[in-house]
Amino acid sequence: KRVLVGDSGQIDGVRLTGETAARDWLKELMEAGTPAADLRKWMLAPAATPPSGGNQRGKIICNCLNVSERDIKAAIEAGQDLEQLQDSLKCGTSCGSCVPEIKRMISISRATT
């Protein structure tokens, strides 16, 4: 694993090979422009969850519009169906490749309630 920290002190890039458990939260930190100084010891750790205090959005389901698994799950738990999710979060309204995953999440939620 290699982490590129730019002159601004923010994570500018990450290269993962082999173990990729930290992929999702490292990507979130990079996209958010999070300063890397306080996270140096965690950036190379094989951790699937971010260090405490980190962003807990979960994996990104809709890459086109940067909609996270956590956001979608919260909306589903609030009773939203696919059409309502598309209206409120806009997920699945661009390329549509995430729609099957969103439908799967809705089905799982309904099956467990």
N, C-alpha and C positions, 0 to 999 in steps of 0.2 A: 504494500500500500504506500502511495506517495501523496502528500498533500502540498500544494503550491500556495504559499502565502505571499500576497503581493506587497508592494510598498505601502499600501494603505493599511496593512495589518489584517486585511480580510482574506478569507479563503477564496482563492481565484480558480482553483482546480483541484480535482482529486483523481488519482489513477488507482484503480483497484485491480488486483490480480489474485487469484486463489480465493481466499476468504473475503466475502463481501457483506458481512452482517451489518456493517455501519453505513451502507450505501444510502439508505433513505434519509437518515438524519444528517449525514454529512452534506447531502444534496440540499436539504432544507436550509442548513446553516450557510452554505455557499450562496444560495438564491436570496437569502435574507440579508446578506452582507454583514454577517456576524463577525465581530473582531475575534481573531484566532488566539490571541495571547493567553486568555484564561482557559483555553481548551486544548492547549498543546499536548498535554499528557493523555488526553482522550482521543485525539484525532487518529492515532495509530493503533488504538486498542481494538480488539475484535469484539466490539459490543454492538448488539442489535438495537439497543435502546440508548438514547442520548443521555449524557450526564445530567444529574438532577438540575432542574431549572431550565433545561433545554426545551425546545419546541416539541410537543407531543402530537403533532398532526397525523402521524401515521403515513403510510405510503400514499403516493399521489395516484389516484384512479383516473382522473381526466387530465392528461398531460397538456392538452390544448389550452385549458382554462385554469390549470393549477388547482384542481379541486381534490381535497384529501379524503382518504377513507374515513377519517374521524368526522369530517363535516357531513359526508353523505350518510354515515350511520346515525348521526344525531338527527338529521332531517327525516330519515326513515322511521326512527323511534318516535318522532313527533307526528307520525302518521302520513307522511308524504309518499305519493306514488311516483312512478317514473315521470309523468308529465309535470307534476308539481316540482319535482327535483330539477327538471330542466328549466322551469320558470324561475325558481328561486336561486339555484346555484349555477345554472347554465351548463352543468355537466351533460355531456352527450349531445350537445347542440352544434358542435363544430364538425369534426370528422366522423363522430359516431362510433369509433372503435371501442369506447369504454361502455357503451350501452349494454352489451352482454354481461359484463362484470357488475354493473349497477343492477340489472335485472336479477342476477344471482344473489346479490346482497339483499335485495327486497324479498326474494323467495326464502332465503335463510331466516330473515327477520320474522316473516309471517309464520314460518314453520315452528319457530321457537316461542311464539307468543300465544 
